[in-house]
Amino acid sequence: MDVVLTADLLDFWIIIFFSFLGVALSAKLKLPSVIGLLFFGALIGPNFLGIVTETDFISIISEIGVILLLFYIGIHFNLDKISRFGLRATFVVLVKFAILFLLTYLAALFLGFSMLDAIIMGVILSFSSTAIFARIVAGSKHEERSESNFMSAVLILEDITAVFALTLLSQMHGDVTLSVGQVMVSVLFSLLILFCSYLILRWLVIRLSKWLDEKNLEAQLFSALSLCALLALVAMAFELSPSIGAFLAGSTVAAIPIFKKIESTLKQMTLLFAAFFFFSMGMLVNPEFILGAIGIVVFFALFNMLLKFFSISFSTYMTGFSGSASLFAGLLMITSSEFGLIIASQTVGITSFDFVSLSTALIVISGIIASLLIPREKGIGLVLGSKFRLDSKRNPFRHLSVYMSHVIHHFEPGGPFYETFRKHAKTLLLNLLVLFLIDSLLVIIRSQFALYFGLAPYMVGPLDIFEIFAILISLYPIYNILKVITALAGKFAHAFHFGPAAHANIRSKMIENFFFFAIFLLIALPIPFAVSMLNLPGIFQEAFLIPLFIAFLFLWDLARLATQLLAPHEDKYYKIKGYKGKR
């Protein structure tokens, strides 16, 4: 027992020493410390020099490291940035994931990967590194730039998406025979329980924090870590990854004022354990695999960086940023993510492909290239900006960018659609709740009637008496819901109109509504066929419902405007609906 303990301690001190070398060398070369940690972990690991072999002790440190890494990322969960950039950041994330996942998935299939491996490849390569981004931006001249803050919001949304992907993998437990529906139901139920636990613990912590001594930093520190441990245990109890609970705990700590004093200490401590995670992941790297698959590694490294640069630069440009700012944002996001590494570690037992080694190699390559390119961003911006005339008024994409920025503004806080939705949200929710209660009471009353009287309800045509009664009392909430949908559909369509001239008369709006209805319908209809032709997972066929629903909103507003055009008191109706344009 003592011999085993001594060996574990010796391994631990060796890891400490080589971690120091990795961090020091990275700092000397002006590279993110993650690169040095992964490199020296692979160097002394069992698959290369074999100085340290993987033991239970090292695995425990690694698991603690990934939990505290997610806790650290949760602390950076900034609601202020989400509220400022939420919709634009969501647009960027959706464009990026659509491009990255689809093209990476197809490239993997083309190279002979199985469908499961291609899906995992697409997921892993879709994320950018929060750790490397923080290392490059924090404390530098780039920290206060608007595009840096914007990309920070994008990374927060990516991290949330990565946590969900991690949840899906943790639910599979290597059982690839589970259907998507089974996994999703299990995940959503577990997440619901975890979120309820999170809300209860958050409520308790906020109140208990008032009893903590503001000067007793040790009590605050251990309170925060206890919350992390508790939510991690709750997550494990519902067969979720403990790192998901740690992420929620970090976001709670960031939101409670009393923990602000220890936030810096928490970040330093969690970064220390996160370093052990990266080092231990490096130890899992198989150099023989990387050398044997060097062509695949180089291809996916270059392919992934180019796709990230293009998707981020293009989507950021479409939200209204200048050409140089968009190109800089693209450079910030070309790195491969530590979340990709975490997800890769969860694929052991699900697939035989060594995604850990591949992810590690991609993080190192992309981190080095990002560190070399970002200091030269001005030169890159001048070359690409002038070549593609990004900020020229004659550039059609500049006009599209202005238009997209105008559309997005309508859905942001302060925008017409957002304010209309906020105004009617309570009415909409209450009436939906009433409909749910009516439906529930109908089921209960019918079952009780059959139980006590043993008779079928009296039928009037195809409906029984209870169904007729339920329909009658549902008419008023349905009417209220339709009024809200009409108001929201009008504001939704209004956001897409081309400009002030489009509001000159109702007929112009109707023509534009029909145009957008046709466009979104044409987008929706081919999606199931495209999914089938590209051999994508069947769940992606449901994506056609999104453009179909948008097309329906334009059709709804078109019908409303047609009614308005034919109304005898058109002018009065026009003013009531809040349109400021002249007829």
TILONU-23235 format. One record per residue (C-alpha): x, y, z; residue in three letters; residue number from 1. Coordinates in steps of 0.05 Angstrom, whole numbers, plus 5000, padded with zeros to 4 digits. Layout:
east;north;up;r;k
X;Y;Z;ALA;NUM
...
This chain:
east;north;up;r;k
5000;5000;5000;MET;1
5056;5048;5019;ASP;2
5094;5030;4956;VAL;3
5033;5046;4912;VAL;4
5021;5111;4949;LEU;5
5094;5130;4941;THR;6
5091;5115;4866;ALA;7
5029;5157;4859;ASP;8
5061;5215;4896;LEU;9
5123;5209;4853;LEU;10
5081;5211;4790;ASP;11
5044;5272;4818;PHE;12
5109;5310;4830;TRP;13
5134;5292;4761;ILE;14
5070;5319;4732;ILE;15
5078;5383;4772;ILE;16
5149;5392;4746;PHE;17
5133;5380;4673;PHE;18
5070;5422;4678;SER;19
5116;5479;4701;PHE;20
5161;5466;4641;LEU;21
5100;5467;4595;GLY;22
5072;5532;4622;VAL;23
5141;5565;4624;ALA;24
5158;5544;4553;LEU;25
5090;5567;4528;SER;26
5099;5635;4561;ALA;27
5169;5641;4531;LYS;28
5142;5626;4461;LEU;29
5081;5670;4474;LYS;30
5034;5611;4465;LEU;31
4973;5591;4506;PRO;32
4994;5548;4565;SER;33
4945;5493;4542;VAL;34
4993;5477;4485;ILE;35
5052;5466;4531;GLY;36
5011;5424;4579;LEU;37
4985;5378;4524;LEU;38
5054;5372;4492;PHE;39
5091;5352;4556;PHE;40
5033;5307;4577;GLY;41
5041;5269;4511;ALA;42
5117;5270;4518;LEU;43
5121;5236;4586;ILE;44
5057;5195;4579;GLY;45
5053;5119;4572;PRO;46
5048;5122;4496;ASN;47
5115;5157;4486;PHE;48
5170;5161;4539;LEU;49
5129;5125;4592;GLY;50
5157;5166;4650;ILE;51
5088;5168;4680;VAL;52
5036;5114;4670;THR;53
4961;5126;4675;GLU;54
4937;5106;4745;THR;55
4873;5114;4784;ASP;56
4905;5172;4821;PHE;57
4919;5209;4756;ILE;58
4849;5194;4730;SER;59
4818;5223;4794;ILE;60
4860;5287;4786;ILE;61
4838;5291;4713;SER;62
4765;5283;4731;GLU;63
4770;5337;4784;ILE;64
4806;5380;4733;GLY;65
4750;5376;4681;VAL;66
4697;5390;4735;ILE;67
4734;5452;4759;LEU;68
4748;5473;4686;LEU;69
4672;5474;4675;LEU;70
4664;5510;4741;PHE;71
4714;5562;4716;TYR;72
4677;5570;4650;ILE;73
4611;5577;4689;GLY;74
4642;5634;4729;ILE;75
4654;5670;4663;HIS;76
4580;5662;4645;PHE;77
4565;5736;4635;ASN;78
4491;5752;4630;LEU;79
4507;5824;4614;ASP;80
4542;5803;4550;LYS;81
4486;5755;4533;ILE;82
4434;5810;4541;SER;83
4475;5859;4499;ARG;84
4495;5811;4443;PHE;85
4447;5753;4454;GLY;86
4410;5752;4387;LEU;87
4469;5772;4344;ARG;88
4513;5721;4380;ALA;89
4459;5668;4370;THR;90
4458;5684;4296;PHE;91
4534;5676;4292;VAL;92
4532;5610;4330;VAL;93
4477;5581;4286;LEU;94
4513;5601;4221;VAL;95
4579;5574;4248;LYS;96
4551;5508;4271;PHE;97
4511;5498;4207;ALA;98
4573;5508;4164;ILE;99
4622;5472;4209;LEU;100
4580;5411;4226;PHE;101
4552;5400;4156;LEU;102
4616;5408;4117;LEU;103
4658;5370;4168;THR;104
4608;5314;4170;TYR;105
4607;5308;4094;LEU;106
4684;5312;4091;ALA;107
4689;5255;4142;ALA;108
4640;5212;4103;LEU;109
4680;5226;4039;PHE;110
4744;5203;4074;LEU;111
4711;5137;4094;GLY;112
4689;5150;4166;PHE;113
4626;5115;4191;SER;114
4563;5157;4202;MET;115
4573;5157;4278;LEU;116
4646;5177;4273;ASP;117
4628;5231;4222;ALA;118
4575;5259;4270;ILE;119
4625;5260;4328;ILE;120
4677;5293;4283;MET;121
4627;5346;4263;GLY;122
4608;5360;4336;VAL;123
4680;5362;4362;ILE;124
4705;5408;4308;LEU;125
4647;5457;4313;SER;126
4671;5491;4377;PHE;127
4725;5543;4390;SER;128
4770;5546;4451;SER;129
4747;5590;4509;THR;130
4813;5577;4546;ALA;131
4858;5598;4488;ILE;132
4812;5658;4473;PHE;133
4819;5681;4546;ALA;134
4894;5672;4544;ARG;135
4902;5713;4480;ILE;136
4853;5768;4497;VAL;137
4858;5776;4573;ALA;138
4904;5833;4593;GLY;139
4920;5852;4521;SER;140
4902;5912;4479;LYS;141
4847;5870;4447;HIS;142
4808;5860;4512;GLU;143
4763;5922;4506;GLU;144
4750;5916;4432;ARG;145
4676;5908;4415;SER;146
4689;5847;4372;GLU;147
4726;5814;4429;SER;148
4667;5825;4476;ASN;149
4621;5800;4420;PHE;150
4662;5736;4411;MET;151
4661;5726;4486;SER;152
4585;5724;4483;ALA;153
4589;5676;4424;VAL;154
4635;5630;4464;LEU;155
4587;5632;4523;ILE;156
4531;5606;4478;LEU;157
4578;5554;4448;GLU;158
4596;5530;4518;ASP;159
4522;5520;4534;ILE;160
4514;5481;4470;THR;161
4576;5439;4486;ALA;162
4548;5423;4555;VAL;163
4485;5397;4522;PHE;164
4526;5355;4473;ALA;165
4565;5328;4532;LEU;166
4500;5311;4566;THR;167
4477;5271;4505;LEU;168
4541;5230;4504;LEU;169
4539;5218;4579;SER;170
4468;5190;4571;GLN;171
4489;5141;4516;MET;172
4539;5103;4560;HIS;173
4568;5071;4498;GLY;174
4500;5044;4477;ASP;175
4496;5067;4405;VAL;176
4431;5027;4395;THR;177
4391;5078;4433;LEU;178
4345;5119;4389;SER;179
4351;5194;4385;VAL;180
4282;5200;4416;GLY;181
4300;5157;4476;GLN;182
4364;5195;4489;VAL;183
4330;5263;4481;MET;184
4273;5246;4528;VAL;185
4322;5219;4580;SER;186
4367;5280;4573;VAL;187
4310;5330;4577;LEU;188
4281;5296;4639;PHE;189
4349;5294;4673;SER;190
4364;5366;4655;LEU;191
4296;5388;4681;LEU;192
4309;5355;4749;ILE;193
4380;5384;4750;LEU;194
4354;5454;4732;PHE;195
4301;5451;4787;CYS;196
4355;5430;4837;SER;197
4398;5487;4811;TYR;198
4342;5538;4822;LEU;199
4329;5513;4893;ILE;200
4403;5513;4912;LEU;201
4413;5581;4880;ARG;202
4355;5608;4921;TRP;203
4385;5578;4984;LEU;204
4456;5601;4970;VAL;205
4433;5673;4956;ILE;206
4399;5674;5024;ARG;207
4453;5638;5062;LEU;208
4506;5684;5032;SER;209
4475;5740;5073;LYS;210
4498;5704;5135;TRP;211
4570;5697;5112;LEU;212
4622;5744;5139;ASP;213
4645;5788;5082;GLU;214
4715;5789;5112;LYS;215
4719;5713;5120;ASN;216
4745;5695;5051;LEU;217
4758;5622;5071;GLU;218
4685;5611;5087;ALA;219
4664;5642;5021;GLN;220
4715;5600;4983;LEU;221
4692;5534;5013;PHE;222
4619;5554;5005;SER;223
4630;5563;4931;ALA;224
4667;5497;4924;LEU;225
4614;5462;4965;SER;226
4561;5487;4917;LEU;227
4603;5461;4859;CYS;228
4610;5392;4892;ALA;229
4536;5389;4910;LEU;230
4511;5405;4840;LEU;231
4562;5357;4810;ALA;232
4534;5302;4855;LEU;233
4463;5319;4835;VAL;234
4483;5313;4762;ALA;235
4516;5246;4774;MET;236
4453;5222;4811;ALA;237
4413;5232;4747;PHE;238
4467;5199;4704;GLU;239
4493;5265;4676;LEU;240
4565;5288;4672;SER;241
4585;5321;4738;PRO;242
4618;5376;4698;SER;243
4547;5400;4677;ILE;244
4530;5412;4750;GLY;245
4597;5447;4760;ALA;246
4581;5494;4702;PHE;247
4515;5513;4734;LEU;248
4549;5523;4801;ALA;249
4600;5570;4769;GLY;250
4544;5612;4738;SER;251
4511;5616;4807;THR;252
4575;5639;4840;VAL;253
4585;5692;4787;ALA;254
4515;5720;4800;ALA;255
4522;5727;4876;ILE;256
4555;5793;4898;PRO;257
4588;5766;4961;ILE;258
4631;5718;4920;PHE;259
4660;5774;4878;LYS;260
4718;5782;4927;LYS;261
4740;5710;4919;ILE;262
4726;5705;4844;GLU;263
4799;5717;4827;SER;264
4822;5664;4877;THR;265
4771;5614;4851;LEU;266
4794;5626;4779;LYS;267
4867;5615;4797;GLN;268
4852;5552;4836;MET;269
4807;5522;4783;THR;270
4858;5539;4729;LEU;271
4909;5499;4769;LEU;272
4866;5437;4769;PHE;273
4845;5450;4697;ALA;274
4920;5447;4680;ALA;275
4921;5376;4708;PHE;276
4863;5359;4662;PHE;277
4899;5383;4600;PHE;278
4963;5348;4622;PHE;279
4926;5283;4635;SER;280
4891;5289;4567;MET;281
4960;5297;4536;GLY;282
4981;5232;4569;MET;283
4925;5196;4531;LEU;284
4953;5219;4464;VAL;285
4981;5164;4420;ASN;286
5038;5193;4378;PRO;287
5037;5131;4333;GLU;288
4964;5146;4315;PHE;289
4980;5218;4298;ILE;290
5040;5199;4255;LEU;291
5000;5143;4221;GLY;292
4942;5190;4207;ALA;293
4983;5253;4194;ILE;294
4946;5266;4129;GLY;295
4878;5265;4164;ILE;296
4905;5308;4221;VAL;297
4934;5362;4175;VAL;298
4872;5361;4130;PHE;299
4823;5370;4187;PHE;300
4867;5422;4221;ALA;301
4870;5466;4159;LEU;302
4799;5451;4137;PHE;303
4772;5468;4206;ASN;304
4810;5533;4214;MET;305
4789;5557;4145;LEU;306
4716;5540;4158;LEU;307
4717;5574;4227;LYS;308
4751;5636;4199;PHE;309
4701;5642;4141;PHE;310
4638;5626;4181;SER;311
4655;5673;4239;ILE;312
4680;5730;4194;SER;313
4619;5724;4148;PHE;314
4566;5719;4203;SER;315
4598;5774;4244;THR;316
4601;5819;4182;TYR;317
4527;5804;4170;MET;318
4509;5830;4240;THR;319
4536;5899;4223;GLY;320
4610;5897;4243;PHE;321
4662;5928;4196;SER;322
4705;5885;4151;GLY;323
4768;5891;4194;SER;324
4730;5876;4258;ALA;325
4698;5815;4226;SER;326
4765;5788;4202;LEU;327
4795;5797;4271;PHE;328
4735;5760;4302;ALA;329
4748;5703;4253;GLY;330
4821;5699;4274;LEU;331
4801;5696;4348;LEU;332
4757;5636;4336;MET;333
4800;5590;4292;ILE;334
4825;5549;4351;THR;335
4799;5480;4368;SER;336
4762;5474;4434;SER;337
4777;5442;4501;GLU;338
4704;5422;4499;PHE;339
4721;5382;4437;GLY;340
4773;5347;4478;LEU;341
4724;5334;4535;ILE;342
4672;5307;4486;ILE;343
4727;5265;4453;ALA;344
4744;5234;4521;SER;345
4670;5213;4528;GLN;346
4671;5176;4461;THR;347
4716;5120;4489;VAL;348
4673;5058;4485;GLY;349
4626;5089;4434;ILE;350
4675;5089;4376;THR;351
4742;5057;4361;SER;352
4771;5120;4329;PHE;353
4822;5158;4372;ASP;354
4787;5225;4376;PHE;355
4828;5245;4438;VAL;356
4893;5244;4399;SER;357
4862;5279;4340;LEU;358
4830;5334;4384;SER;359
4896;5345;4421;THR;360
4935;5352;4356;ALA;361
4883;5402;4329;LEU;362
4885;5444;4393;ILE;363
4961;5448;4389;VAL;364
4963;5464;4314;ILE;365
4906;5515;4316;SER;366
4933;5548;4380;GLY;367
5002;5558;4350;ILE;368
4973;5586;4284;ILE;369
4925;5632;4321;ALA;370
4982;5659;4364;SER;371
5022;5674;4301;LEU;372
4965;5706;4262;LEU;373
4929;5749;4314;ILE;374
4989;5797;4325;PRO;375
4988;5807;4249;ARG;376
4913;5820;4245;GLU;377
4920;5891;4218;LYS;378
4961;5868;4159;GLY;379
4913;5810;4145;ILE;380
4854;5858;4151;GLY;381
4885;5907;4102;LEU;382
4901;5852;4050;VAL;383
4834;5816;4054;LEU;384
4793;5879;4065;GLY;385
4821;5913;4003;SER;386
4818;5850;3961;LYS;387
4744;5837;3975;PHE;388
4726;5912;3986;ARG;389
4690;5893;4050;LEU;390
4676;5965;4073;ASP;391
4661;5993;4004;SER;392
4591;6022;3993;LYS;393
4590;5987;3926;ARG;394
4599;5919;3958;ASN;395
4531;5883;3955;PRO;396
4548;5845;4019;PHE;397
4555;5912;4055;ARG;398
4483;5928;4037;HIS;399
4462;5858;4059;LEU;400
4499;5869;4125;SER;401
4462;5934;4138;VAL;402
4396;5900;4121;TYR;403
4410;5840;4167;MET;404
4430;5887;4223;SER;405
4364;5924;4214;HIS;406
4325;5858;4217;VAL;407
4361;5833;4279;ILE;408
4350;5900;4314;HIS;409
4274;5888;4312;HIS;410
4282;5825;4355;PHE;411
4332;5854;4405;GLU;412
4313;5888;4471;PRO;413
4282;5955;4452;GLY;414
4263;5929;4382;GLY;415
4190;5929;4359;PRO;416
4181;5853;4359;PHE;417
4215;5845;4426;TYR;418
4174;5899;4459;GLU;419
4109;5872;4429;THR;420
4126;5801;4453;PHE;421
4143;5827;4523;ARG;422
4077;5865;4525;LYS;423
4035;5804;4505;HIS;424
4076;5748;4536;ALA;425
4035;5745;4600;LYS;426
3970;5742;4561;THR;427
3996;5688;4515;LEU;428
4022;5644;4573;LEU;429
3959;5652;4614;LEU;430
3913;5632;4557;ASN;431
3957;5573;4538;LEU;432
3954;5552;4611;LEU;433
3878;5558;4610;VAL;434
3875;5513;4548;LEU;435
3919;5462;4582;PHE;436
3875;5462;4644;LEU;437
3812;5455;4603;ILE;438
3842;5396;4565;ASP;439
3865;5363;4630;SER;440
3797;5373;4663;LEU;441
3763;5343;4602;LEU;442
3805;5279;4609;VAL;443
3792;5275;4684;ILE;444
3717;5288;4680;ILE;445
3707;5237;4623;ARG;446
3746;5184;4660;SER;447
3708;5196;4725;GLN;448
3641;5195;4688;PHE;449
3658;5128;4657;ALA;450
3683;5102;4725;LEU;451
3621;5120;4765;TYR;452
3565;5113;4714;PHE;453
3595;5062;4667;GLY;454
3563;5097;4608;LEU;455
3591;5130;4547;ALA;456
3578;5206;4545;PRO;457
3519;5230;4503;TYR;458
3542;5240;4431;MET;459
3524;5299;4386;VAL;460
3550;5279;4318;GLY;461
3623;5258;4323;PRO;462
3633;5295;4389;LEU;463
3609;5278;4459;ASP;464
3576;5329;4505;ILE;465
3640;5340;4545;PHE;466
3681;5355;4483;GLU;467
3628;5405;4459;ILE;468
3629;5440;4527;PHE;469
3706;5442;4527;ALA;470
3706;5472;4457;ILE;471
3656;5526;4478;LEU;472
3695;5548;4539;ILE;473
3760;5545;4499;SER;474
3736;5595;4447;LEU;475
3753;5657;4489;TYR;476
3826;5637;4506;PRO;477
3836;5614;4433;ILE;478
3810;5682;4410;TYR;479
3860;5717;4456;ASN;480
3917;5673;4431;ILE;481
3900;5688;4359;LEU;482
3900;5763;4374;LYS;483
3970;5757;4403;VAL;484
3994;5715;4345;ILE;485
3966;5767;4297;THR;486
4003;5823;4332;ALA;487
4068;5784;4334;LEU;488
4062;5761;4261;ALA;489
4053;5834;4241;GLY;490
4115;5856;4278;LYS;491
4154;5796;4253;PHE;492
4137;5811;4180;ALA;493
4150;5885;4193;HIS;494
4222;5869;4212;ALA;495
4236;5840;4143;PHE;496
4208;5896;4101;HIS;497
4263;5927;4058;PHE;498
4261;5999;4082;GLY;499
4219;6061;4095;PRO;500
4192;6061;4024;ALA;501
4162;5992;4036;ALA;502
4114;6022;4088;HIS;503
4081;6070;4038;ALA;504
4018;6028;4031;ASN;505
3987;5962;4050;ILE;506
3994;5932;3980;ARG;507
4070;5940;3983;SER;508
4071;5903;4049;LYS;509
4027;5848;4020;MET;510
4073;5839;3960;ILE;511
4134;5835;4006;GLU;512
4099;5786;4052;ASN;513
4082;5741;3994;PHE;514
4154;5746;3970;PHE;515
4182;5724;4037;PHE;516
4128;5671;4044;PHE;517
4151;5641;3978;ALA;518
4225;5646;3996;ILE;519
4218;5610;4063;PHE;520
4171;5559;4034;LEU;521
4222;5543;3979;LEU;522
4275;5537;4033;ILE;523
4232;5489;4075;ALA;524
4208;5441;4022;LEU;525
4276;5414;3996;PRO;526
4305;5403;4066;ILE;527
4279;5331;4076;PRO;528
4304;5312;4007;PHE;529
4372;5345;4019;ALA;530
4380;5310;4086;VAL;531
4365;5243;4052;SER;532
4413;5256;3994;MET;533
4470;5279;4040;LEU;534
4460;5218;4084;ASN;535
4450;5262;4146;LEU;536
4418;5234;4209;PRO;537
4342;5232;4205;GLY;538
4333;5283;4261;ILE;539
4357;5338;4214;PHE;540
4296;5328;4170;GLN;541
4256;5364;4224;GLU;542
4295;5427;4208;ALA;543
4245;5442;4152;PHE;544
4194;5461;4206;LEU;545
4233;5525;4223;ILE;546
4229;5559;4154;PRO;547
4159;5530;4145;LEU;548
4136;5564;4210;PHE;549
4168;5630;4187;ILE;550
4132;5623;4120;ALA;551
4067;5612;4158;PHE;552
4078;5677;4197;LEU;553
4085;5717;4132;PHE;554
4023;5683;4105;LEU;555
3986;5700;4169;TRP;556
4006;5774;4164;ASP;557
3988;5773;4090;LEU;558
3917;5750;4108;ALA;559
3913;5803;4162;ARG;560
3933;5858;4113;LEU;561
3884;5832;4061;ALA;562
3828;5837;4113;THR;563
3852;5906;4131;GLN;564
3851;5927;4058;LEU;565
3780;5904;4049;LEU;566
3755;5933;4116;ALA;567
3704;5990;4109;PRO;568
3738;6031;4164;HIS;569
3808;6020;4138;GLU;570
3839;6085;4163;ASP;571
3816;6074;4235;LYS;572
3839;6002;4234;TYR;573
3906;6023;4206;TYR;574
3919;6071;4264;LYS;575
3897;6021;4317;ILE;576
3948;5970;4293;LYS;577
4004;6020;4303;GLY;578
4031;6028;4232;TYR;579
4062;6096;4226;LYS;580
4071;6096;4151;GLY;581
4024;6136;4106;LYS;582
3977;6100;4060;ARG;583
